[in-house]
Amino acid sequence: MGGSDDPANLVKLTPEDHFFAHLLLAKAYGGKQWFSVIRMGASRVDGKRSWVRQRYMYGAARRRACADISARFTGAPGRRGADNGMYDGTLYTWTNVDTGETALATKGEMWEIVGGCRAHWTSVVTGERKTMLGWTVYPDLVRVRSSKGKTFEFANDNGETFVGTQKQFASYLGISVASASRIARGMQIGVNGWRTANAA
């Protein structure tokens, strides 16, 4: 881990010897030394960022490096929830945009109860994602979703009616699905006298 660059102190090493030396350093000192072993245990192919694992110890080095990161960032490896040093215990009021149901829970609790991907629950809180499995913390910014195959009743001022999905209604009138969706959601009064049946 030290010494000078004097010729008497330098040793010519083969690539295998150099790798083995870093492996010994990592075993002796641990921590960040494992990253050198990982880096040396891989090579680039055609200058691309795809790496080919070539050395037997790559897997062991990778596991040791991950354990080191886990210990440094969480305080203790393998801890979940409030025992984890990175845990966010902030309670949020979640609203299901489909049912109107509300829940007071952390991001981690929503992930454990409802499912899905843990990172997506964080994305909902940060605003990068509107909803996760129908749940949001910003209900005023999210429109009510229409489930696939949901039918609507549309009425025309001349007394004619049409029952079908937004797509079927769009095909029937020869308008875009976006226009049919705006009519169904009440965001547009109507087209050629057509509106949703419950609209005044």
Buried (B, 14 or more C-beta within 10 A) or exposed (E): EEEEEEEEEEEEEEEEEEBBBBBEBBBEEBEEBBBBBBEBBBEEEEEEEEBEEEBEBBEBBBEBBEBBBBBEEBEEEEBEEEEBEEBEEEEBEBBBBBEEEEBEBBBBBBBBEBEEEEEBBBBBBEEEBBBBBBBBBEBEEBEEEBEEEEEBEBBBEEEEEBEBBBEBBBEEBEBEBEBBBBBBBEEBEBBEEBBBEEEE
